[in-house]
Amino acid sequence: MINAGKEFRKGFFKLLDTFGGQIIIHKDFNCDNSSSYEVKGMKNHKKEDSSVVMFQFPEKIDVQVGDILQQKNSSEFWKIYKIEEKIVTNIFVCFILYVNKIDSNSKPA
């Protein structure tokens, strides 16, 4: 019997291998005590609404609403407004962060 969750997760990793890259997570963006770290993930959008932008990761990462994401070597910044885990048939598929584009001063772009 095929487990849909395992198949979704395998499919996610195929996409990640093809389209993924390093994502910089900025904590306390534009503050004196700011910090950042990098993880592998990918930028994506909802199929039915390409204006809904998200970043997807193979594992849960230490983020919270308000943190800033940036694709490595990109000048674009994205602010997290929603955090979600994709679970299919009790299998963790990926970690999803919904974002809005901002400028380097943390203002909506």
N, C-alpha and C positions, 0 to 999 in steps of 0.2 A: 504494500500500500504506500502510495506517495504521500509524504508529509508536505502540505502546502507551505508551511512556515520555513522548513529547511530549503525548499526550492526557491522561495522568495529571497532568502538570505544568500544562497548561491548566486542568484541572479544579481543581487545587489553588489556582491563582490566582483562579478564580471564587469559591471558598470564602473565600479570604483577603480578597478585596474585600468580601464580604458580612459575614463574621463576625470579621475581623481587627481588631486595634487595636495600640496602643503597648504594648510589654512592656518593663519595666525589668529590666535585668540588674544584680544586685548582686554585686560582687567583694569578698571579705573582709568579708562581712556582719557587722555589730556589732563591728568592729575599728576601732582608731584610724586605720588606713590604708585604710579602705573607700572604694570608688569605685563609680559606677554609670553606665550609659548606656542609651539607649532604642533599640529596633528594632521594626519591624513584624512581628507574628506573630499566632498565635491559639492559644488554649487549646482542647484537645479531649480525647477519651478513646477507648479501644479500643471498637469496635462490640460485640465479644463479651464485654467486661468493663468496665463503666463505672467501676469502681474504679481502673482503670489510667489515670492522668491524664498528659497530655503537652502540650507546647507545640511548635508546628510553625512553621518559618520558611522563607522562599523561598530563602535562601542560608545557607551555613555562617557561624556567628558565633563569636567568641572567647569560649568558655566551657569550663569543666571540671566534672567531677563535684564536687559540694559547693557550687557557686555557687547563688545564690538568684534566683528569678524572681518578678515581681509584675506583674499587669496594672495599667496606669496608672489611678489613682483607686480602686484596690482596697486593702483592708486585709489581704488574704490573701497569704501568702508560701509559696513552693514551692521545695523543695531538689532539685537535679538528682542523680539516682542512676544514670542511664544515658544515653548519647549514641549516636545512630544516624543514618545517612544512608539515605534511601529512594531506591533506584535501580531503575528499571524499564527493561528492554531497553537497558541501558547509558546511560540518560538520568537525570541527577540530578533528582529530583522535589521533595524537601524535606529539611530538617534537622529531626530530632526529638529533643526532650529529655524524658525520662521523669522525673517528679517525685513527691515526697511532700509533703503539706501540713505546714507547721511553724508555730509561733507566732513572735512577734516576738523571742523569746529563743533562737531556733534549735532549739527542742524540738519533737518530733512533736506535731501538733495532733490 
